[in-house]
Amino acid sequence: MKTGLTHAFMSNHLLEVTLQDTATGTVTTLPARVAGSDSLHDLAVLKLLPRAELSDGDGGAATVPGVPPTVAPIRVAVPGDLWVGQFAYALGCVASDPSRPTWSLSAGLVSGLQRSIPSPVGARIYGVIQTEAVVNAANSGGPLVDSLGRMVGLNTAVGAARSGTARGSGLSFALPVDLLLDLVPKIIVYGNPYGKK
């Protein structure tokens, strides 16, 4: 039985859910609440809210759409099924106007695995993917996918703006899917990446 999407994850600095309907190609911004976050990894998990009727402020009701049934979750690559020299693609969408989204796609080689970058809180994030696929404001927080369209990581701009990193080098970084598969369920259940309340 398909129950539909219930959660979405992205970089903590984004915190808005925008999904593309796979049947129609339309972009929908959905109501959501923060289920939890991990500031070390710049990661947030959002609980998608169901279809609801809300007051429009004039005594009437406004319908807030839930997740359309044709929106499907992204396919995820097998953890560890990524190698240096493989092509990767950074996907993104700026949907300031949902009727006319601005899509972003950049391509490049995976140029390193198990790298470390500074986190937004001053610690280090270990095990990240280094790629030549450009990560910018339009695709930061979006998926890094392989040639089969499977998610291999979550694009992050964490390392690019700090001294002593790849600034100006043409390199970008992504949190690997194995890290996401560990952190996201903990954040959904506990609201944090530590696995406890």
C-alpha positions as CSV (number, residue, x, y, z in Angstrom):
1,M,0.0,0.0,0.0
2,K,1.4,3.4,-1.0
3,T,0.9,5.9,1.8
4,G,2.5,8.8,0.0
5,L,5.3,11.2,1.1
6,T,5.4,12.3,4.7
7,H,8.8,14.0,5.1
8,A,11.3,15.9,3.0
9,F,14.9,16.8,3.9
10,M,17.2,19.5,2.7
11,S,19.9,21.9,3.9
12,N,18.9,23.6,7.1
13,H,19.4,27.0,5.6
14,L,16.6,26.5,3.0
15,L,13.5,25.3,5.0
16,E,10.9,25.4,2.3
17,V,9.3,22.4,0.6
18,T,9.1,22.7,-3.2
19,L,8.2,19.5,-5.1
20,Q,7.8,18.7,-8.8
21,D,4.8,16.7,-9.8
22,T,6.2,13.8,-12.0
23,A,2.9,13.6,-14.0
24,T,2.4,17.2,-14.8
25,G,5.8,18.8,-14.3
26,T,4.2,21.5,-12.2
27,V,6.0,22.8,-9.1
28,T,4.1,23.0,-5.8
29,T,5.2,24.7,-2.6
30,L,3.7,22.6,0.3
31,P,3.0,23.5,3.9
32,A,5.3,21.8,6.3
33,R,6.7,22.1,9.8
34,V,10.2,21.4,10.9
35,A,10.4,17.8,12.3
36,G,14.0,18.4,13.5
37,S,17.4,19.5,12.4
38,D,21.1,18.9,12.6
39,S,23.0,22.2,12.6
40,L,26.4,20.4,12.5
41,H,25.5,18.9,9.1
42,D,23.3,21.8,7.9
43,L,20.4,19.3,7.6
44,A,16.7,19.8,8.2
45,V,13.8,17.3,8.0
46,L,10.4,18.7,7.4
47,K,7.0,17.0,8.1
48,L,4.8,17.5,5.1
49,L,1.3,18.6,6.3
50,P,-1.8,16.9,4.9
51,R,-4.4,18.6,2.8
52,A,-6.2,21.0,5.1
53,E,-8.8,23.7,5.1
54,L,-7.5,27.0,6.7
55,S,-9.3,30.2,7.4
56,D,-8.6,32.8,4.6
57,G,-9.0,35.6,7.2
58,D,-12.3,36.8,5.7
59,G,-14.5,34.1,7.3
60,G,-14.1,31.8,4.4
61,A,-11.8,28.8,3.9
62,A,-8.7,28.3,1.8
63,T,-7.6,24.9,0.8
64,V,-4.0,24.1,1.4
65,P,-2.9,21.3,-0.9
66,G,-1.3,18.1,0.5
67,V,1.3,16.1,-1.4
68,P,-0.1,15.3,-4.9
69,P,-0.3,11.5,-5.4
70,T,1.9,11.8,-8.5
71,V,4.8,13.2,-6.6
72,A,7.3,10.4,-6.0
73,P,10.3,10.2,-3.7
74,I,13.7,10.3,-5.4
75,R,15.5,7.0,-5.9
76,V,18.4,6.5,-3.6
77,A,21.7,4.9,-4.6
78,V,23.2,2.0,-2.7
79,P,25.5,3.5,0.0
80,G,29.1,3.1,-1.1
81,D,28.2,2.7,-4.8
82,L,30.1,5.8,-5.8
83,W,33.6,6.2,-7.0
84,V,36.1,8.9,-7.9
85,G,35.9,9.7,-11.7
86,Q,32.1,9.0,-11.8
87,F,29.9,11.7,-13.2
88,A,27.5,13.4,-10.8
89,Y,24.8,16.0,-11.3
90,A,23.8,18.8,-8.9
91,L,20.0,19.5,-9.3
92,G,18.1,22.5,-8.0
93,C,15.1,24.7,-8.4
94,V,14.4,28.3,-7.4
95,A,10.6,28.5,-7.2
96,S,10.0,32.1,-6.2
97,D,7.2,31.9,-8.7
98,P,5.8,28.3,-8.6
99,S,4.2,28.7,-12.0
100,R,7.6,29.4,-13.5
101,P,10.4,27.6,-11.6
102,T,14.0,28.2,-12.5
103,W,15.7,24.9,-12.8
104,S,19.4,24.4,-12.2
105,L,21.6,21.5,-13.3
106,S,25.4,21.3,-13.2
107,A,27.6,18.3,-14.0
108,G,31.0,17.2,-13.0
109,L,33.2,14.4,-11.9
110,V,33.3,13.0,-8.4
111,S,36.8,14.1,-7.5
112,G,37.1,12.9,-4.0
113,L,35.4,10.8,-1.3
114,Q,35.7,10.9,2.5
115,R,36.7,14.5,2.5
116,S,36.1,16.9,5.5
117,I,34.8,20.4,5.4
118,P,33.9,23.0,8.1
119,S,30.4,22.9,9.4
120,P,28.2,26.0,10.0
121,V,28.9,25.6,13.7
122,G,32.7,25.5,13.5
123,A,33.2,21.7,13.8
124,R,34.1,19.5,10.9
125,I,31.9,17.3,8.7
126,Y,33.7,14.1,7.7
127,G,33.0,11.7,4.9
128,V,31.7,14.2,2.4
129,I,31.7,13.9,-1.4
130,Q,33.9,16.3,-3.4
131,T,32.7,17.0,-6.9
132,E,33.3,19.3,-9.8
133,A,29.6,19.8,-10.3
134,V,29.0,23.4,-9.3
135,V,26.9,23.9,-6.2
136,N,25.3,27.4,-6.0
137,A,22.3,29.0,-4.4
138,A,19.9,27.3,-6.8
139,N,21.0,23.8,-6.1
140,S,22.4,24.0,-2.6
141,G,20.3,21.6,-0.5
142,G,19.2,19.7,-3.6
143,P,20.2,16.2,-4.6
144,L,23.5,15.2,-6.1
145,V,22.6,12.3,-8.4
146,D,24.4,9.7,-10.5
147,S,23.9,9.0,-14.2
148,L,21.0,6.8,-13.3
149,G,19.2,9.6,-11.5
150,R,19.7,8.0,-8.1
151,M,20.6,10.3,-5.2
152,V,24.1,9.9,-4.0
153,G,24.3,13.0,-1.8
154,L,22.8,16.3,-0.6
155,N,24.5,19.3,-2.1
156,T,25.9,21.7,0.5
157,A,27.5,25.1,0.2
158,V,29.1,24.7,3.7
159,G,32.8,24.5,2.6
160,A,32.8,27.1,-0.2
161,A,32.4,30.2,2.0
162,R,35.0,29.5,4.6
163,S,38.8,30.2,4.5
164,G,41.1,27.2,4.1
165,T,38.6,25.3,1.9
166,A,37.9,24.9,-1.8
167,R,36.9,28.5,-2.2
168,G,37.5,29.5,-5.8
169,S,38.8,26.0,-6.7
170,G,35.8,24.9,-8.7
171,L,35.1,22.1,-6.2
172,S,31.8,21.5,-4.4
173,F,30.7,19.2,-1.6
174,A,27.7,17.0,-0.8
175,L,26.7,15.0,2.3
176,P,26.8,11.3,1.2
177,V,23.7,9.2,1.1
178,D,24.9,6.7,3.7
179,L,25.2,9.6,6.2
180,L,21.7,10.8,5.3
181,L,20.3,7.3,5.7
182,D,21.7,7.3,9.2
183,L,20.7,10.9,10.2
184,V,17.3,11.4,8.6
185,P,15.4,8.6,10.4
186,K,16.8,9.7,13.8
187,I,15.7,13.3,13.1
188,I,12.2,12.1,12.1
189,V,11.8,10.1,15.3
190,Y,13.7,12.2,17.9
191,G,13.9,15.6,16.3
192,N,17.7,15.4,16.4
193,P,20.6,13.4,14.9
194,Y,21.6,11.8,18.2
195,G,18.9,9.1,18.5
196,K,17.5,10.3,21.8
197,K,15.0,12.9,23.1
